[in-house]
């Protein structure tokens, strides 16, 4: 019988519970998919997975969350103020409910490489490299091989997957969060690495405490005339390139958050206050370390086109963390 210390050492990075984002993103495909959820490793060599799935084969409409940030962090006036608009936050279809799939498998650990074989009808194997954080409270997974996925990120600790932090703790995070992202749009793959996530710019909502908001006053590359804002966007006389950002908690007893954002000019082109077109919906899972501290998110973008054109979908897998 192995000692508890030996059993713990057999876990990837010494950690049992991981939040994971992975996707099949290929430029030539319009059957790409995204999975966001968790892995739980047992000391007996088994692993269980629980995931939300978004697939271009079965595109899902954006879903209402029921959360509208209050007047302390939003405005009902619109215009060019410093607050985001008071709009009900949207997320990816299905993310408000239970996960779409659960599966089991086995894993082996060789040095800093964990290999997984899922016990499903088709062959699905994965390899991830494992790296521990300098403080020892977190481990990171980087996908190096998969028979089905092309990209993946994971973070783990020994905190229960039911452990999460409130938005007040998220806002108070003392470190710098950096984002690594791989996205698919219009048949093109884009990689964005080591981008600072401006959490400090978000405004705390005093009544709807599950929400943070941010009106980004201008953007260099988004919200341009050629991107659907011929009257109000950048490059026009109006030259409105602001972006409405909303970050909210979706659950009290698991890691789910969501990020929603859209160009202000897109709503103005439609004479709308809250944009109902192709906004960006980005489900998130909080990264929590051994001490129960918030350390960022893994996430996915599952923004299926409202025109039912798969070529116009916006898909991504990413991580936003202080340990990248």
SERO-4910 file (N, C-alpha, C, O; in steps of 0.05 Angstrom, whole numbers):
BEGIN
 pado doro    nc1    nc2    nc3   cac1   cac2   cac3    cc1    cc2    cc3    oc1    oc2    oc3
  Unk    A     17    -24      0      0      0      0     18     25      0     34     28     18
  Unk    A     16     42    -20     33     66    -21     25     85      1      2     87      9
  Unk    A     45    101      9     39    121     30     23    144     17     23    146     -7
  Unk    A      9    160     33     -5    183     22     13    202      6      5    213    -14
  Unk    A     38    205     15     56    222      0     62    211    -28     63    226    -47
  Unk    A     66    184    -29     71    172    -55     47    174    -73     49    178    -97
  Unk    A     23    170    -61     -1    171    -77     -5    199    -89    -12    202   -112
  Unk    A      0    220    -72     -3    247    -82     16    253   -104     10    268   -123
  Unk    A     40    242   -102     61    247   -123     53    235   -149     63    244   -170
  Unk    A     35    215   -150     28    202   -175      8    219   -191      3    213   -214
  Unk    A     -4    239   -179    -22    257   -193     -6    276   -211     16    283   -204
  Unk    A    -17    285   -233     -3    304   -251      3    330   -235    -16    344   -227
  Unk    A     28    336   -232     35    360   -217     27    359   -188     28    379   -174
  Unk    A     20    334   -178     11    332   -151    -17    343   -146    -25    347   -123
  Unk    A    -32    348   -168    -58    361   -166    -80    343   -177    -76    328   -197
  Unk    A   -103    343   -164   -125    325   -172   -145    337   -191   -155    323   -209
  Unk    A   -151    363   -189   -174    375   -203   -164    397   -222   -151    416   -213
  Unk    A   -171    395   -247   -163    414   -268   -187    425   -282   -206    411   -288
  Unk    A   -186    451   -289   -205    463   -308   -191    463   -335   -167    469   -336
  Unk    A   -206    456   -356   -193    451   -382   -210    464   -404   -234    462   -404
  Unk    A   -196    476   -423   -208    486   -448   -193    473   -471   -168    474   -472
  Unk    A   -207    461   -489   -194    449   -513   -212    451   -537   -237    454   -534
  Unk    A   -200    450   -560   -216    453   -584   -203    439   -608   -179    435   -609
  Unk    A   -220    434   -628   -212    425   -654   -216    450   -672   -238    456   -680
  Unk    A   -194    463   -679   -195    488   -695   -176    485   -718   -152    487   -715
  Unk    A   -187    481   -741   -172    479   -766   -183    498   -786   -207    500   -790
  Unk    A   -165    512   -800   -173    533   -818   -191    523   -840   -210    537   -848
  Unk    A   -186    499   -850   -201    489   -873   -228    477   -865   -244    470   -883
  Unk    A   -234    475   -839   -258    461   -830   -280    481   -822   -275    503   -813
  Unk    A   -305    472   -826   -328    486   -815   -343    466   -797   -368    468   -793
  Unk    A   -328    447   -786   -339    428   -767   -322    428   -742   -317    408   -729
  Unk    A   -312    452   -735   -295    455   -711   -312    453   -686   -336    457   -686
  Unk    A   -299    446   -663   -313    444   -638   -296    455   -615   -272    458   -617
  Unk    A   -310    460   -593   -298    470   -568   -308    455   -545   -332    447   -544
  Unk    A   -291    449   -525   -300    437   -500   -288    452   -477   -265    460   -477
  Unk    A   -305    457   -457   -296    471   -433   -307    457   -409   -332    452   -407
  Unk    A   -290    450   -390   -299    435   -367   -277    428   -348   -260    445   -341
  Unk    A   -277    403   -339   -258    395   -319   -248    366   -322   -262    349   -333
  Unk    A   -224    361   -311   -213    334   -308   -210    330   -278   -201    348   -263
  Unk    A   -216    306   -268   -209    299   -241   -193    273   -242   -202    252   -251
  Unk    A   -168    274   -232   -150    252   -232   -151    237   -205   -151    249   -184
  Unk    A   -153    210   -207   -152    194   -183   -125    182   -179   -110    178   -198
  Unk    A   -118    175   -154    -92    163   -148    -91    134   -157    -70    121   -155
  Unk    A   -114    123   -168   -114     96   -178   -110     95   -208   -113     74   -221
  Unk    A   -102    117   -220    -96    118   -249   -120    123   -266   -118    120   -291
  Unk    A   -143    130   -255   -166    137   -271   -170    167   -272   -161    182   -254
  Unk    A   -184    176   -293   -190    205   -296   -219    207   -306   -227    192   -323
  Unk    A   -233    226   -295   -260    232   -305   -262    260   -316   -248    278   -306
  Unk    A   -279    264   -336   -282    289   -349   -311    297   -349   -329    280   -352
  Unk    A   -316    323   -347   -343    335   -349   -341    360   -366   -326    378   -359
  Unk    A   -356    361   -388   -351    382   -408   -377    394   -420   -397    380   -424
  Unk    A   -375    420   -426   -394    433   -444   -382    431   -472   -358    434   -475
  Unk    A   -399    426   -491   -390    422   -519   -405    441   -537   -429    444   -536
  Unk    A   -389    455   -554   -401    472   -576   -388    463   -602   -364    460   -604
  Unk    A   -405    458   -622   -396    445   -647   -410    460   -670   -433    466   -669
  Unk    A   -394    465   -691   -406    478   -715   -427    461   -728   -443    471   -743
  Unk    A   -425    434   -724   -446    417   -734   -473    423   -722   -494    418   -734
  Unk    A   -473    433   -697   -498    438   -683   -496    465   -669   -495    467   -645
  Unk    A   -496    487   -685   -493    514   -673   -515    521   -654   -539    516   -660
  Unk    A   -508    534   -632   -528    542   -612   -529    572   -610   -509    586   -610
  Unk    A   -554    582   -607   -558    611   -605   -548    620   -577   -546    605   -558
  Unk    A   -541    646   -576   -534    658   -550   -556    655   -530   -580    656   -538
  Unk    A   -549    653   -505   -569    648   -484   -568    671   -464   -547    681   -456
  Unk    A   -592    679   -455   -594    699   -434   -585    688   -407   -591    665   -400
  Unk    A   -572    704   -391   -563    696   -365   -583    705   -343   -582    694   -321
  Unk    A   -600    724   -349   -618    735   -329   -605    757   -312   -618    768   -294
  Unk    A   -580    763   -318   -565    783   -302   -562    809   -318   -551    810   -339
  Unk    A   -572    832   -306   -568    858   -317   -553    875   -296   -564    880   -275
  Unk    A   -529    883   -302   -514    899   -282   -529    925   -274   -544    936   -291
  Unk    A   -526    933   -249   -542    955   -239   -531    982   -246   -510    984   -260
  Unk    A   -544   1003   -237   -537   1031   -245   -510   1040   -234   -499   1060   -243
  Unk    A   -499   1026   -214   -473   1034   -204   -450   1028   -224   -429   1040   -222
  Unk    A   -455   1010   -243   -434   1003   -262   -443   1003   -291   -428    995   -308
  Unk    A   -467   1014   -296   -477   1016   -323   -493   1042   -327   -497   1056   -307
  Unk    A   -501   1047   -351   -517   1070   -357   -541   1063   -375   -539   1044   -390
  Unk    A   -562   1077   -372   -585   1074   -389   -587   1096   -410   -605   1097   -426
  Unk    A   -566   1113   -410   -566   1136   -428   -551   1131   -454   -556   1145   -474
  Unk    A   -533   1112   -454   -517   1107   -478   -497   1130   -481   -485   1139   -461
  Unk    A   -492   1137   -506   -473   1159   -511   -445   1151   -506   -438   1127   -508
  Unk    A   -428   1170   -499   -399   1165   -497   -390   1167   -468   -368   1177   -463
  Unk    A   -407   1159   -449   -400   1160   -421   -378   1140   -414   -367   1126   -431
  Unk    A   -373   1137   -388   -352   1120   -379   -363   1093   -369   -347   1076   -360
  Unk    A   -389   1089   -371   -401   1064   -362   -412   1048   -385   -422   1059   -405
  Unk    A   -411   1021   -382   -423   1004   -402   -454   1007   -401   -465   1017   -382
  Unk    A   -467    998   -422   -496   1001   -424   -509    980   -406   -499    958   -402
  Unk    A   -533    987   -395   -547    969   -378   -562    948   -394   -585    952   -402
  Unk    A   -548    926   -400   -559    905   -418   -557    878   -404   -539    873   -388
  Unk    A   -577    861   -409   -576    834   -398   -553    818   -412   -551    818   -436
  Unk    A   -537    806   -396   -513    793   -406   -520    767   -420   -538    752   -410
  Unk    A   -507    761   -442   -511    737   -457   -487    718   -453   -465    728   -448
  Unk    A   -492    693   -456   -470    673   -457   -475    653   -479   -495    655   -493
  Unk    A   -457    634   -482   -460    613   -502   -483    595   -496   -488    589   -472
  Unk    A   -497    586   -516   -520    569   -513   -513    544   -497   -494    530   -503
  Unk    A   -529    538   -477   -526    513   -461   -509    517   -436   -508    499   -419
  Unk    A   -494    539   -434   -475    542   -412   -489    548   -385   -477    545   -364
  Unk    A   -515    555   -386   -530    560   -361   -539    533   -349   -546    533   -325
  Unk    A   -538    511   -364   -548    486   -354   -525    467   -346   -503    476   -341
  Unk    A   -532    441   -345   -512    421   -337   -493    415   -360   -500    420   -383
  Unk    A   -469    404   -355   -451    397   -376   -463    377   -396   -480    361   -389
  Unk    A   -453    379   -421   -464    362   -443   -454    333   -441   -468    315   -450
  Unk    A   -430    329   -431   -419    302   -432   -401    296   -408   -389    314   -396
  Unk    A   -400    271   -401   -382    260   -381   -368    236   -393   -381    220   -407
  Unk    A   -343    232   -387   -329    208   -396   -308    200   -376   -300    216   -359
  Unk    A   -298    176   -378   -277    166   -360   -254    155   -377   -258    149   -400
  Unk    A   -232    153   -364   -208    142   -378   -187    134   -358   -192    134   -334
  Unk    A   -164    128   -369   -141    122   -352   -117    140   -360   -116    150   -382
  Unk    A    -99    143   -341    -76    160   -347    -51    148   -336    -51    132   -317
  Unk    A    -28    155   -348     -2    148   -338     15    173   -337     11    192   -352
  Unk    A     33    174   -318     50    197   -315     79    188   -318     89    170   -304
  Unk    A     94    202   -336    122    196   -341    137    223   -340    135    239   -359
  Unk    A    151    228   -318    164    254   -315    143    276   -314    125    275   -297
  Unk    A    145    295   -332    126    317   -332    106    314   -355     94    334   -363
  Unk    A    101    290   -364     82    284   -386     60    266   -376     66    244   -366
  Unk    A     35    274   -378     13    258   -371     -1    249   -397     -8    265   -414
  Unk    A     -5    223   -399    -18    211   -423    -45    200   -414    -48    186   -394
  Unk    A    -66    207   -430    -94    199   -424   -105    183   -447   -101    189   -470
  Unk    A   -119    161   -440   -135    146   -460   -164    146   -450   -170    135   -429
  Unk    A   -181    158   -466   -209    159   -459   -224    133   -468   -219    123   -490
  Unk    A   -241    124   -451   -255     98   -456   -282    105   -470   -303    104   -458
  Unk    A   -279    111   -496   -302    117   -513   -300    100   -538   -280     85   -542
  Unk    A   -321    101   -555   -322     83   -578   -299     88   -597   -288     69   -608
  Unk    A   -292    113   -601   -270    119   -620   -244    123   -604   -245    128   -580
  Unk    A   -222    121   -617   -196    124   -604   -192    154   -598   -193    171   -615
  Unk    A   -187    159   -572   -182    187   -564   -160    186   -542   -165    178   -519
  Unk    A   -136    194   -551   -114    195   -532   -103    223   -532   -105    238   -552
  Unk    A    -91    231   -510    -80    258   -506    -53    256   -491    -49    237   -476
  Unk    A    -36    275   -496    -12    280   -480    -10    309   -473    -14    327   -490
  Unk    A     -5    314   -447     -2    341   -437     25    343   -422     32    324   -408
  Unk    A     39    365   -425     62    370   -407     51    384   -382     32    400   -384
  Unk    A     63    378   -360     55    389   -334     77    407   -323    100    399   -322
  Unk    A     69    430   -314     89    448   -301     77    460   -276     54    470   -276
  Unk    A     92    460   -255     83    471   -230     89    501   -228    109    510   -239
  Unk    A     72    516   -214     77    544   -210     99    548   -190    105    531   -174
  Unk    A    112    571   -191    134    576   -172    126    573   -143    143    565   -126
  Unk    A    101    580   -136     93    578   -108     83    550   -101     76    545    -77
  Unk    A     81    532   -120     73    505   -115     44    500   -111     35    478   -106
  Unk    A     28    522   -114     -1    520   -108    -18    514   -133    -42    511   -131
  Unk    A     -5    512   -156    -20    509   -181     -3    493   -201     21    494   -200
  Unk    A    -16    478   -218     -2    464   -240    -16    471   -266    -40    475   -267
  Unk    A      0    472   -287    -10    479   -314     -7    456   -333     14    442   -333
  Unk    A    -27    451   -350    -26    431   -371    -24    445   -398    -39    464   -403
  Unk    A     -5    436   -414     -3    446   -442     -6    422   -461      9    403   -458
  Unk    A    -25    424   -479    -30    401   -497     -8    398   -517     -1    417   -532
  Unk    A      3    374   -519     24    369   -539     15    349   -560     27    348   -582
  Unk    A     -5    333   -554    -16    314   -574    -44    306   -567    -50    302   -543
  Unk    A    -61    303   -587    -88    293   -584    -97    281   -610    -91    293   -631
  Unk    A   -111    259   -609   -122    247   -634   -146    263   -644   -154    260   -667
  Unk    A   -158    280   -627   -182    295   -635   -180    325   -633   -189    339   -650
  Unk    A   -167    335   -612   -165    363   -607   -139    374   -620   -120    359   -624
  Unk    A   -139    400   -627   -115    413   -638   -102    432   -618    -79    438   -620
  Unk    A   -118    442   -599   -108    462   -580   -120    456   -552   -143    447   -550
  Unk    A   -105    462   -531   -116    458   -504   -100    471   -483    -75    474   -484
  Unk    A   -114    479   -461   -102    491   -438   -115    479   -413   -139    472   -413
  Unk    A   -100    476   -391   -111    466   -367    -96    476   -343    -72    481   -344
  Unk    A   -110    480   -320    -97    488   -295   -110    472   -272   -134    467   -272
  Unk    A    -93    463   -254   -102    446   -233    -92    452   -205    -70    464   -202
  Unk    A   -107    443   -185    -99    446   -157   -113    424   -142   -125    406   -154
  Unk    A   -110    424   -116   -125    405    -99   -149    418    -86   -161    406    -68
  Unk    A   -157    442    -95   -182    454    -87   -205    439   -102   -202    431   -125
  Unk    A   -227    435    -88   -250    421   -100   -261    437   -123   -259    462   -123
  Unk    A   -272    424   -143   -283    437   -166   -308    453   -159   -317    470   -175
  Unk    A   -318    449   -135   -341    466   -125   -331    492   -113   -347    509   -106
  Unk    A   -305    495   -110   -293    519    -98   -291    541   -119   -280    536   -141
  Unk    A   -301    565   -113   -298    588   -132   -296    613   -115   -301    613    -91
  Unk    A   -288    635   -129   -286    660   -115   -307    680   -126   -314    679   -150
  Unk    A   -316    697   -109   -335    718   -116   -323    739   -134   -298    740   -136
  Unk    A   -339    754   -147   -329    775   -165   -313    796   -150   -295    808   -162
  Unk    A   -318    800   -125   -302    819   -109   -274    809   -107   -255    825   -108
  Unk    A   -270    783   -104   -243    771   -102   -230    771   -130   -206    776   -132
  Unk    A   -245    767   -150   -234    768   -178   -224    796   -183   -201    799   -192
  Unk    A   -240    816   -177   -232    844   -181   -207    851   -165   -190    867   -174
  Unk    A   -204    840   -141   -182    846   -123   -157    830   -130   -137    833   -115
  Unk    A   -157    814   -150   -133    798   -157   -109    816   -160   -109    835   -175
  Unk    A    -87    811   -145    -65    830   -144    -45    828   -167    -30    847   -172
  Unk    A    -45    806   -182    -25    802   -202    -35    811   -230    -57    820   -233
  Unk    A    -17    807   -249    -23    813   -277    -33    788   -291    -20    767   -289
  Unk    A    -55    789   -304    -66    766   -319    -59    769   -348    -63    790   -360
  Unk    A    -47    748   -360    -40    748   -388    -57    727   -403    -63    706   -392
  Unk    A    -64    734   -427    -81    717   -444    -65    705   -467    -51    719   -482
  Unk    A    -68    678   -470    -59    664   -494    -84    653   -508   -101    641   -495
  Unk    A    -87    657   -534   -112    651   -548   -106    641   -576    -89    651   -590
  Unk    A   -122    620   -584   -123    611   -612   -151    613   -621   -169    602   -609
  Unk    A   -156    628   -643   -183    633   -652   -186    625   -681   -167    623   -696
  Unk    A   -212    619   -688   -219    613   -716   -241    632   -724   -261    636   -710
  Unk    A   -238    644   -747   -259    662   -759   -254    664   -789   -231    669   -797
  Unk    A   -275    660   -804   -272    663   -833   -253    644   -846   -241    651   -867
  Unk    A   -249    621   -834   -230    602   -846   -201    608   -840   -183    598   -853
  Unk    A   -196    625   -820   -168    633   -813   -163    627   -783   -181    632   -767
  Unk    A   -139    618   -777   -131    613   -750   -113    637   -742    -94    644   -756
  Unk    A   -119    648   -718   -103    670   -708    -93    662   -680   -108    653   -663
  Unk    A    -67    667   -675    -56    662   -648    -48    689   -636    -35    705   -648
  Unk    A    -56    693   -611    -50    717   -596    -38    708   -570    -51    694   -554
  Unk    A    -13    716   -564      1    706   -541      9    729   -522     15    751   -531
  Unk    A      8    723   -496     19    741   -476      7    769   -476     21    789   -472
  Unk    A    -20    770   -481    -34    796   -481    -44    802   -453    -57    784   -441
  Unk    A    -40    825   -443    -49    833   -417    -80    835   -416    -92    849   -434
  Unk    A    -92    823   -397   -121    825   -393   -127    847   -373   -118    845   -350
  Unk    A   -141    868   -381   -144    892   -365   -165    890   -343   -184    905   -343
  Unk    A   -161    871   -325   -181    867   -303   -184    892   -286   -206    898   -276
  Unk    A   -163    907   -282   -164    931   -265   -182    953   -277   -191    971   -262
  Unk    A   -188    951   -303   -205    971   -315   -235    966   -311   -251    984   -315
  Unk    A   -242    942   -301   -270    936   -297   -281    950   -272   -266    954   -253
  Unk    A   -306    957   -274   -320    971   -252   -336    950   -236   -350    933   -247
  Unk    A   -334    952   -209   -350    935   -192   -379    945   -190   -384    969   -188
  Unk    A   -398    926   -192   -426    933   -189   -434    930   -160   -429    909   -148
  Unk    A   -446    950   -148   -451    950   -119   -475    934   -111   -476    923    -89
  Unk    A   -495    932   -129   -520    917   -123   -519    889   -136   -523    869   -122
  Unk    A   -514    889   -162   -512    863   -176   -483    854   -172   -466    857   -191
  Unk    A   -476    844   -149   -448    839   -142   -435    816   -157   -411    812   -155
  Unk    A   -451    802   -173   -440    781   -189   -428    791   -215   -418    776   -232
  Unk    A   -430    818   -220   -422    830   -245   -399    849   -243   -396    864   -223
  Unk    A   -382    850   -264   -363    871   -268   -367    882   -297   -375    866   -314
  Unk    A   -363    908   -301   -367    919   -328   -344    938   -335   -329    947   -317
  Unk    A   -341    942   -361   -320    960   -370   -328    971   -398   -333    956   -416
  Unk    A   -329    997   -400   -332   1010   -426   -304   1018   -436   -293   1038   -428
  Unk    A   -293   1001   -454   -267   1008   -466   -271   1032   -485   -286   1029   -504
  Unk    A   -258   1054   -480   -265   1078   -495   -259   1078   -524   -272   1091   -541
  Unk    A   -238   1062   -532   -231   1061   -560   -215   1035   -565   -204   1023   -546
  Unk    A   -215   1027   -590   -200   1003   -598   -185   1008   -623   -195   1023   -641
  Unk    A   -161    997   -626   -144   1003   -649   -153    987   -674   -152    998   -696
  Unk    A   -161    962   -670   -166    945   -693   -195    936   -695   -204    931   -718
  Unk    A   -210    936   -673   -238    927   -674   -256    951   -681   -247    974   -681
  Unk    A   -281    945   -686   -302    966   -689   -296    986   -712   -301   1009   -710
  Unk    A   -285    975   -733   -278    992   -756   -301    992   -777   -319    976   -776
  Unk    A   -300   1012   -794   -320   1015   -815   -324    989   -831   -346    981   -837
  Unk    A   -302    976   -838   -304    952   -854   -313    928   -839   -318    907   -850
  Unk    A   -316    930   -812   -325    908   -796   -354    909   -789   -363    896   -770
  Unk    A   -370    925   -804   -398    926   -800   -409    952   -788   -432    953   -780
  Unk    A   -392    972   -786   -400    998   -775   -395   1020   -796   -379   1038   -791
  Unk    A   -409   1020   -818   -404   1040   -840   -412   1068   -833   -402   1087   -845
  Unk    A   -429   1072   -813   -438   1098   -806   -425   1109   -781   -418   1132   -779
  Unk    A   -421   1091   -761   -411   1100   -735   -383   1091   -728   -371   1102   -709
  Unk    A   -372   1071   -741   -347   1059   -733   -322   1075   -738   -324   1097   -749
  Unk    A   -299   1064   -731   -274   1077   -736   -270   1081   -766   -276   1063   -782
  Unk    A   -260   1104   -774   -257   1111   -802   -280   1126   -813   -280   1134   -836
  Unk    A   -300   1131   -796   -323   1148   -804   -321   1175   -789   -303   1178   -772
  Unk    A   -338   1193   -796   -338   1219   -782   -345   1216   -752   -335   1230   -735
  Unk    A   -363   1196   -747   -370   1191   -718   -347   1179   -703   -342   1186   -680
  Unk    A   -333   1160   -716   -308   1148   -705   -312   1136   -677   -297   1142   -659
  Unk    A   -333   1119   -674   -339   1107   -648   -327   1079   -648   -336   1061   -663
  Unk    A   -307   1075   -632   -293   1048   -631   -294   1037   -602   -277   1020   -596
  Unk    A   -312   1046   -586   -314   1035   -559   -325   1007   -559   -339    999   -577
  Unk    A   -318    992   -537   -328    964   -534   -340    961   -507   -330    971   -487
  Unk    A   -364    949   -506   -379    943   -482   -370    916   -471   -373    896   -485
  Unk    A   -360    915   -446   -351    890   -434   -367    884   -409   -373    902   -393
  Unk    A   -374    858   -406   -389    848   -382   -376    822   -373   -371    804   -390
  Unk    A   -371    820   -347   -359    796   -336   -375    788   -312   -378    804   -293
  Unk    A   -388    764   -313   -406    757   -291   -402    728   -281   -392    711   -296
  Unk    A   -410    724   -257   -411    697   -245   -437    684   -253   -458    696   -254
  Unk    A   -435    658   -260   -459    643   -268   -468    623   -247   -491    613   -249
  Unk    A   -452    616   -227   -459    595   -208   -446    600   -181   -425    613   -180
  Unk    A   -458    590   -160   -447    593   -133   -430    569   -126   -413    571   -108
  Unk    A   -435    546   -138   -423    521   -129   -405    507   -150   -399    484   -147
  Unk    A   -398    522   -171   -378    511   -190   -362    535   -201   -366    558   -192
  Unk    A   -346    530   -221   -326    550   -230   -336    568   -252   -321    584   -263
  Unk    A   -362    566   -261   -371    580   -285   -373    610   -281   -386    620   -263
  Unk    A   -360    625   -299   -364    654   -304   -369    657   -334   -367    638   -349
  Unk    A   -375    681   -343   -376    686   -371   -368    714   -378   -373    733   -362
  Unk    A   -356    718   -401   -348    745   -411   -365    750   -437   -367    733   -454
  Unk    A   -376    774   -438   -392    783   -462   -382    810   -471   -379    828   -454
  Unk    A   -377    814   -497   -369    840   -506   -378    844   -535   -381    826   -550
  Unk    A   -381    870   -542   -390    878   -569   -383    907   -574   -381    923   -555
  Unk    A   -380    914   -599   -374    941   -607   -399    959   -605   -420    951   -615
  Unk    A   -396    981   -592   -419   1000   -589   -431   1007   -616   -455   1009   -618
  Unk    A   -414   1012   -635   -424   1021   -661   -442   1001   -675   -460   1008   -691
  Unk    A   -439    975   -669   -456    954   -681   -485    958   -672   -503    955   -688
  Unk    A   -489    964   -646   -516    969   -637   -527    995   -649   -550    996   -656
  Unk    A   -511   1015   -652   -519   1040   -663   -527   1037   -692   -546   1050   -701
  Unk    A   -513   1020   -707   -520   1016   -735   -548   1004   -738   -562   1008   -758
  Unk    A   -557    989   -717   -583    976   -717   -604    992   -702   -627    984   -699
  Unk    A   -596   1016   -693   -613   1032   -676   -622   1017   -651   -646   1017   -644
  Unk    A   -604   1003   -639   -609    987   -615   -593    999   -591   -572   1012   -595
  Unk    A   -603    994   -568   -588   1001   -544   -570    978   -535   -547    982   -529
  Unk    A   -581    954   -536   -566    929   -530   -564    913   -555   -585    906   -567
  Unk    A   -541    906   -563   -536    893   -589   -545    864   -588   -538    849   -570
  Unk    A   -561    856   -609   -571    828   -610   -560    813   -633   -571    792   -641
  Unk    A   -538    822   -645   -525    809   -667   -502    791   -659   -504    777   -639
  Unk    A   -481    791   -674   -459    773   -670   -439    783   -649   -416    790   -655
  Unk    A   -449    785   -624   -432    792   -602   -414    769   -594   -418    746   -603
  Unk    A   -394    775   -578   -375    755   -569   -383    743   -543   -385    757   -523
  Unk    A   -389    717   -543   -396    703   -518   -374    683   -511   -366    666   -527
  Unk    A   -363    686   -487   -339    671   -479   -343    658   -451   -338    671   -431
  Unk    A   -353    634   -451   -355    619   -425   -328    615   -413   -308    612   -427
  Unk    A   -327    617   -386   -302    615   -371   -304    595   -348   -326    591   -337
  Unk    A   -282    584   -340   -279    568   -316   -257    580   -299   -235    583   -308
  Unk    A   -264    586   -274   -243    598   -256   -221    579   -250   -225    555   -246
  Unk    A   -196    590   -250   -173    575   -240   -170    582   -211   -166    605   -203
  Unk    A   -170    561   -194   -168    565   -165   -144    548   -155   -142    525   -162
  Unk    A   -127    560   -138   -103    546   -130   -108    531   -103   -130    532    -92
  Unk    A    -87    518    -93    -90    502    -69    -99    518    -45   -113    507    -27
  Unk    A    -93    544    -45   -101    560    -22   -129    572    -26   -138    588     -9
  Unk    A   -142    565    -48   -169    576    -53   -169    603    -66   -190    616    -68
  Unk    A   -146    612    -76   -144    639    -88   -151    637   -118   -145    618   -131
  Unk    A   -163    659   -128   -169    662   -157   -143    667   -172   -127    684   -163
  Unk    A   -138    653   -194   -114    656   -210   -119    661   -240   -100    661   -255
  Unk    A   -145    664   -247   -151    669   -275   -173    651   -285   -189    641   -270
  Unk    A   -173    646   -311   -193    629   -324   -181    613   -347   -161    621   -359
  Unk    A   -193    590   -353   -192    579   -380   -219    584   -393   -239    585   -379
  Unk    A   -220    588   -419   -245    595   -432   -247    587   -460   -227    576   -472
  Unk    A   -270    591   -472   -276    585   -499   -294    607   -510   -311    617   -496
  Unk    A   -291    613   -536   -311    630   -549   -327    613   -567   -317    599   -585
  Unk    A   -354    614   -564   -373    598   -580   -394    617   -591   -417    615   -584
  Unk    A   -384    636   -608   -402    657   -619   -411    649   -647   -398    655   -667
  Unk    A   -433    634   -649   -443    625   -674   -459    647   -688   -474    662   -675
  Unk    A   -455    650   -714   -466    672   -729   -497    671   -729   -509    650   -732
  Unk    A   -509    694   -725   -538    697   -725   -549    694   -754   -573    691   -757
  Unk    A   -532    696   -774   -540    694   -802   -540    665   -811   -547    659   -834
  Unk    A   -533    646   -792   -532    618   -798   -510    611   -819   -512    591   -833
  Unk    A   -490    628   -821   -468    623   -838   -444    614   -821   -434    629   -805
  Unk    A   -436    589   -825   -414    578   -809   -388    593   -814   -371    595   -797
  Unk    A   -385    604   -838   -361    619   -844   -359    645   -827   -337    656   -825
  Unk    A   -381    653   -815   -381    678   -799   -380    672   -769   -382    690   -753
  Unk    A   -378    646   -762   -375    640   -733   -348    651   -722   -329    655   -737
  Unk    A   -348    655   -696   -324    664   -682   -318    644   -659   -334    643   -640
  Unk    A   -297    629   -661   -291    607   -643   -263    611   -632   -245    621   -645
  Unk    A   -259    603   -607   -232    605   -595   -229    588   -570   -249    581   -557
  Unk    A   -205    581   -564   -197    570   -538   -175    588   -527   -158    597   -542
  Unk    A   -176    592   -500   -156    610   -489   -153    606   -459   -168    591   -446
  Unk    A   -132    618   -449   -127    619   -420   -120    648   -412   -107    662   -428
  Unk    A   -129    656   -389   -123    682   -378   -113    676   -349   -129    669   -332
  Unk    A    -88    680   -345    -77    671   -319    -52    687   -311    -39    700   -328
  Unk    A    -45    686   -286    -20    698   -276      3    678   -278     25    684   -270
  Unk    A     -3    653   -287     17    633   -291     14    621   -319     -1    602   -322
  Unk    A     28    632   -338     25    624   -366     50    613   -378     51    605   -401
***
